[in-house]
Amino acid sequence: MWDKLAAIEIRFEEISHQLSSPEVISDRNLFQKLSREHSDMSELVATIQAHRKAKEELRGAEDLANNSNDPDMATIADEEAKLLRGELEGLETRLKMLLLPKDPNDEKNVIFEIRAGTGGDEASIFCGELFRMYTRYAETKRWKVDVMSVSEGEKGGYKEVIFEVIGKGVYSRMKYEGGVHRVQRVPATENQGRVHTSTVTVAVLPEVEDVEIKIEDKDLRIDVYRSGGHGGQSVNTTDSAVRITHLPTNTVVAIQDEKSQLKNRDKAMKVLKARLYEMEQRKLVEARQADRRGQVGSGERSEKIRTYNFPQSRITDHRIGLSLYSVEAVVDGDLDEVIDALTSHFQAEALREQVSN
């Protein structure tokens, strides 16, 4: 590991010098490429340097503890050495984490698809609450939310809502949210105070660039039709709604939220590409790790991942055994504690897998 880290540090210095050279500055594409590489390495290099500094300080503290003629000074130095050993251990763990292969999708924008599952009106209402949870969380991160399609529930919420979240590192934070979310509570329409259980499915799809997936025109059927409008809105009197069917996979995307047929078509193609990309990624994951169907990122959404229990104010993520008694705060968009725990857990799993291999 240390040879690899030394090579990374050398490469970082090389790029730093290159970025200041006139030849690189004048070549916009090369400058952007090297700038991204430099940015990607900066945290790792800073951690390497912090490790080196702590190691030097540890040597000094140990030398003072072992050789000082002043007992009090030796005791202080010994305590300092203990702290530095703990710091070094943490830095080494961090270095191993930073050396893990990066998910190529981590910096991408995300398309969310949230759908009401079992539970009727209560499922639709909770679908709306999850949409609000994610939009509130996006606000705290200064991410932009673009609603692409909605199908409203009869008594509030949504039967389905599709939206894009745009910002730096969105997928890296949101990729563990895909799955079945279960809610347990007494619905407002329940007269006898009984707790009902409903489910909502969440799909988290990284936005796909054109170069990543090619769709042939011959594989598409595109239908245009008159949109129906939402709630009290007036019905659109032009054929602006668009339905795109990918014939080889029978994947259908329908968008009618925009008054412009062209805008609806662009949004539908964006969602279609994300779905097809996810299908391809799922095939790759299943081929490589057929014995680990429950792995996050496999695309399986039949398994319940999280329960929101309102009577007990408890939220439980079943994948990592995490329980927090702050369900109201989480549903209000305070997701960092849950996401941080999931990220740490799956990074640690990846680290164990790397060590075992």
Buried (B, 14 or more C-beta within 10 A) or exposed (E): EEEEBEEBBEBBEEBBEBBEEEEBEEEEEBBEEBEEBBEEBEEBBEBBEBBEEBBEBBEBBBEBBEEBEEEEEBEBBBEBBEEBBEBBEEBBEBBBBBBEEEBEBEBBBBBBBBBBBEBBBBBBBBBBBBBBBBBBBBEEBEBEBEBBBBBBBEEBBBBBBBBBBBBEEBBBBBBBBBBBBBBBBBBEEEEEEEEBBBBBBBBBBBBBEEEBBEBEEEEBEEEBEEBEEEEEEEEBEEEBBBBBBBEEEEBBBBBBBBEEBEBBBBBBBBBBBBBBBBBEBBEEBBEEEEEEEEBBBBBBBEEBBBBBBBEBEBBBBBBBEBEBEBBEBBBBBBBEBBBEBBBEBBBEEBBEEEEEE
